Amino acid sequence: MLEGLAQILEISSLSLNAMMLVFVRVTAAISLFPAFGEQIIPVRVRLMGSVAFTLVVWPMVQHNLPPVTPELSGLAVLVVIEAGIGFLIGISVRLMIMALQLAGSIAAQSISISQIAGPAATPDPMPAIGNILVMAAMTLALVTGLHIKAALSIASTYEILPLGTIPVAGDIAEWGIARSAAAFQFAFSLAAPFVIAALAYNLALGAINRAMPALMVAFIGAPAITAGALLILLLAAPVILTVWNDRLDTVLFDPLGMP
């Protein structure tokens, strides 16, 4: 009986070690995910969210996990590796929020209403347009099942990078550069309606000023560009958010893949 109990305790210890490592990867990823990892959310709530995600991801991956040695030194190395992998997963998704923030900044600069409105969903101050787009995008993501997609996304990474696998530094550098470049390109494409409208506005303003030098066209045109920007935001925001949410689904489907 004692021998059987010792075997059960040994198996339980190995399972707890593996579950702890899953928790490390999940926590590192969730801490950077939109909505779940925002700094305006209390730390206790974020911690409980990580525990909840771990309880969802663990049954999906436990049968593919290798046995984990109970030695402290080996566990410490695995914790560092899993935290790094979780960070890679999280940053690939976090770049989507950064792209939306950058798109809002580009749009605000283009239409000359780039006054900073203070922190909102993120601690970084952004123009009002950026705050509106980020809050709306995170709401849309949550409504369309971000919690389910996030759990499946994290679980799928164990097929690419199993427990304890050290990523190749060169591959990570190439992946990071490609992801960052894709985020910047995506941000500019989202802000394209505002950039095109600003270009047309400035060309028209220059032509009017050329024809009537004595007229203070800037004072007349400033209300027009503000009203036009609000109209463009009203018409383009649904399309921008839909395109952004589709791209987010693509990233969540393969967070460690090349864009």
C-alpha positions as CSV (number, residue, x, y, z in Angstrom):
1,M,0.0,0.0,0.0
2,L,2.8,2.4,0.9
3,E,4.6,1.6,-2.4
4,G,1.4,2.3,-4.3
5,L,0.9,5.6,-2.5
6,A,4.5,6.6,-3.2
7,Q,4.0,5.9,-6.9
8,I,0.8,8.0,-6.9
9,L,2.6,10.9,-5.2
10,E,5.5,10.7,-7.7
11,I,3.0,10.8,-10.6
12,S,1.2,13.7,-9.0
13,S,4.4,15.5,-8.5
14,L,5.4,15.2,-12.2
15,S,1.9,16.3,-13.2
16,L,2.1,19.3,-11.0
17,N,5.5,20.3,-12.3
18,A,4.2,20.1,-15.9
19,M,1.1,22.0,-15.0
20,M,3.2,24.7,-13.4
21,L,5.2,25.1,-16.6
22,V,2.0,25.3,-18.6
23,F,0.9,28.1,-16.2
24,V,4.1,29.9,-16.8
25,R,3.7,29.9,-20.6
26,V,0.0,30.9,-20.3
27,T,0.7,33.7,-17.9
28,A,3.5,35.2,-20.0
29,A,1.2,35.1,-23.1
30,I,-2.0,36.3,-21.4
31,S,-0.1,39.3,-19.8
32,L,0.4,40.7,-23.3
33,F,-3.0,39.7,-24.9
34,P,-5.5,42.5,-25.6
35,A,-8.2,43.0,-23.0
36,F,-6.9,40.3,-20.6
37,G,-3.5,41.8,-20.1
38,E,-4.3,45.5,-19.9
39,Q,-2.7,47.4,-17.0
40,I,-6.0,49.0,-16.1
41,I,-7.1,45.5,-14.9
42,P,-6.2,44.8,-11.3
43,V,-3.3,42.3,-10.9
44,R,-5.4,39.9,-8.9
45,V,-7.9,39.7,-11.7
46,R,-5.2,39.1,-14.3
47,L,-3.7,36.4,-12.1
48,M,-7.0,34.6,-11.8
49,G,-7.5,35.0,-15.5
50,S,-4.2,33.2,-16.1
51,V,-5.2,30.4,-13.7
52,A,-8.5,30.0,-15.5
53,F,-6.8,29.9,-18.9
54,T,-4.3,27.3,-17.5
55,L,-7.2,25.1,-16.4
56,V,-8.6,25.2,-19.9
57,V,-5.2,24.7,-21.8
58,W,-3.9,22.0,-19.5
59,P,-6.3,19.2,-20.4
60,M,-5.7,19.9,-24.1
61,V,-1.9,19.5,-23.9
62,Q,-1.2,17.3,-20.9
63,H,-1.1,14.0,-23.0
64,N,1.6,15.4,-25.2
65,L,3.9,16.8,-22.5
66,P,7.1,15.0,-21.7
67,P,7.9,13.9,-18.1
68,V,9.3,16.8,-16.0
69,T,12.1,16.1,-13.7
70,P,11.6,17.3,-10.1
71,E,15.1,18.7,-9.8
72,L,15.1,22.4,-8.9
73,S,17.8,23.4,-11.4
74,G,16.0,21.7,-14.3
75,L,12.7,23.3,-13.3
76,A,14.3,26.7,-13.2
77,V,15.6,26.4,-16.7
78,L,12.3,25.2,-18.0
79,V,10.5,28.1,-16.3
80,V,12.8,30.6,-18.1
81,I,12.3,28.8,-21.5
82,E,8.5,28.6,-21.1
83,A,8.3,32.3,-20.0
84,G,10.2,33.2,-23.1
85,I,7.9,31.2,-25.4
86,G,4.9,32.7,-23.7
87,F,6.3,36.2,-24.3
88,L,6.8,35.4,-28.0
89,I,3.1,34.3,-28.2
90,G,1.9,37.4,-26.4
91,I,4.0,39.9,-28.3
92,S,2.8,38.6,-31.7
93,V,-0.8,39.3,-30.6
94,R,0.1,42.6,-28.8
95,L,1.5,43.9,-32.1
96,M,-2.0,44.0,-33.3
97,I,-3.0,46.5,-30.6
98,M,0.2,48.5,-31.3
99,A,-0.8,48.6,-35.0
100,L,-4.2,50.0,-34.2
101,Q,-2.6,52.6,-31.9
102,L,-0.2,53.6,-34.6
103,A,-3.0,53.8,-37.1
104,G,-4.9,56.1,-34.8
105,S,-1.8,58.3,-34.4
106,I,-1.3,58.5,-38.2
107,A,-4.9,59.4,-38.7
108,A,-4.9,62.0,-36.0
109,Q,-1.7,63.6,-37.4
110,S,-3.1,63.6,-40.9
111,I,-6.3,65.4,-40.0
112,S,-4.7,67.8,-37.6
113,I,-6.6,66.7,-34.5
114,S,-3.8,64.9,-32.7
115,Q,-4.4,66.3,-29.3
116,I,-3.5,63.7,-26.7
117,A,-6.5,62.6,-24.7
118,G,-4.6,60.8,-22.0
119,P,-4.4,57.1,-21.1
120,A,-7.4,54.9,-21.8
121,A,-7.2,51.1,-22.5
122,T,-3.4,51.3,-22.3
123,P,-1.1,53.4,-20.1
124,D,0.4,55.1,-23.2
125,P,-1.3,58.4,-24.0
126,M,-2.9,58.4,-27.5
127,P,-5.0,60.7,-29.6
128,A,-8.7,60.4,-29.2
129,I,-9.1,58.5,-32.4
130,G,-6.6,55.9,-31.2
131,N,-8.5,55.5,-27.9
132,I,-11.8,55.1,-29.7
133,L,-10.4,52.5,-32.1
134,V,-8.5,50.5,-29.5
135,M,-11.5,50.3,-27.1
136,A,-13.9,49.4,-29.9
137,A,-11.5,46.8,-31.3
138,M,-11.0,45.1,-27.9
139,T,-14.8,45.1,-27.3
140,L,-15.3,43.5,-30.8
141,A,-12.6,40.9,-30.1
142,L,-14.2,39.9,-26.7
143,V,-17.7,39.7,-28.3
144,T,-16.4,37.4,-31.0
145,G,-14.9,34.9,-28.6
146,L,-11.4,36.1,-27.9
147,H,-11.2,33.9,-24.7
148,I,-11.8,30.8,-26.8
149,K,-9.4,31.8,-29.5
150,A,-6.7,32.7,-27.0
151,A,-6.9,29.3,-25.3
152,L,-6.8,27.4,-28.6
153,S,-4.0,29.6,-29.8
154,I,-1.8,28.9,-26.8
155,A,-2.5,25.2,-26.9
156,S,-1.6,25.0,-30.6
157,T,1.9,26.4,-29.8
158,Y,2.8,23.1,-28.1
159,E,2.9,21.5,-31.5
160,I,5.4,24.0,-32.8
161,L,7.5,24.5,-29.6
162,P,6.9,21.6,-27.3
163,L,7.6,21.9,-23.6
164,G,11.2,22.8,-22.9
165,T,12.1,23.5,-26.5
166,I,14.6,26.4,-26.9
167,P,13.8,28.5,-30.0
168,V,16.6,29.2,-32.4
169,A,17.8,32.8,-31.9
170,G,18.2,33.5,-35.7
171,D,14.7,32.3,-36.4
172,I,13.3,34.4,-33.6
173,A,15.1,37.5,-34.9
174,E,13.8,36.9,-38.4
175,W,10.3,36.3,-37.1
176,G,10.4,39.4,-34.9
177,I,11.5,41.7,-37.8
178,A,8.9,40.2,-40.1
179,R,6.1,40.6,-37.5
180,S,7.1,44.2,-36.7
181,A,7.3,45.2,-40.4
182,A,3.9,43.6,-41.0
183,A,2.4,45.5,-38.1
184,F,3.7,48.9,-39.4
185,Q,2.3,48.1,-42.9
186,F,-1.0,47.0,-41.5
187,A,-1.2,50.2,-39.4
188,F,-0.6,52.4,-42.4
189,S,-3.2,50.5,-44.4
190,L,-5.8,51.0,-41.6
191,A,-5.1,54.8,-41.6
192,A,-5.2,55.1,-45.4
193,P,-8.7,56.7,-45.6
194,F,-7.5,59.5,-43.3
195,V,-4.2,60.0,-45.1
196,I,-5.9,60.1,-48.5
197,A,-8.5,62.6,-47.2
198,A,-5.8,64.8,-45.7
199,L,-3.8,64.8,-49.0
200,A,-6.9,65.9,-50.9
201,Y,-7.7,68.5,-48.4
202,N,-4.2,70.0,-48.4
203,L,-4.1,70.0,-52.2
204,A,-7.5,71.8,-52.3
205,L,-6.3,74.2,-49.7
206,G,-3.2,75.0,-51.6
207,A,-5.1,75.6,-54.8
208,I,-7.5,78.0,-53.1
209,N,-4.7,79.8,-51.3
210,R,-2.9,80.2,-54.7
211,A,-6.0,81.6,-56.3
212,M,-6.9,83.9,-53.4
213,P,-3.7,84.8,-51.4
214,A,-5.5,87.3,-49.3
215,L,-8.1,84.8,-48.0
216,M,-7.1,83.1,-44.7
217,V,-8.1,79.7,-46.0
218,A,-6.6,77.8,-43.1
219,F,-9.1,79.3,-40.7
220,I,-11.9,78.4,-43.0
221,G,-10.6,74.9,-43.8
222,A,-9.8,73.8,-40.2
223,P,-13.5,73.2,-39.3
224,A,-14.0,71.5,-42.6
225,I,-11.2,69.0,-42.0
226,T,-12.4,68.3,-38.5
227,A,-15.9,67.6,-39.7
228,G,-14.6,65.5,-42.5
229,A,-12.4,63.5,-40.2
230,L,-15.4,62.7,-37.9
231,L,-17.4,61.7,-41.0
232,I,-14.6,59.5,-42.3
233,L,-14.3,57.9,-38.8
234,L,-18.1,57.2,-38.8
235,L,-18.0,55.5,-42.2
236,A,-14.5,53.8,-42.0
237,A,-14.5,52.6,-38.4
238,P,-16.7,49.5,-39.0
239,V,-14.6,48.5,-41.9
240,I,-11.3,49.2,-40.0
241,L,-12.5,47.1,-37.0
242,T,-13.7,44.3,-39.2
243,V,-10.4,44.1,-41.1
244,W,-8.5,44.3,-37.8
245,N,-10.5,41.5,-36.2
246,D,-10.0,39.3,-39.2
247,R,-6.2,39.9,-39.0
248,L,-6.3,39.2,-35.2
249,D,-8.0,35.8,-36.0
250,T,-5.2,35.0,-38.4
251,V,-2.5,35.8,-35.9
252,L,-4.3,33.8,-33.2
253,F,-4.5,30.8,-35.5
254,D,-0.7,30.8,-35.9
255,P,0.9,33.1,-33.4
256,L,4.4,31.8,-34.0
257,G,4.2,31.6,-37.8
258,M,5.7,34.1,-40.3
259,P,3.3,36.8,-41.4
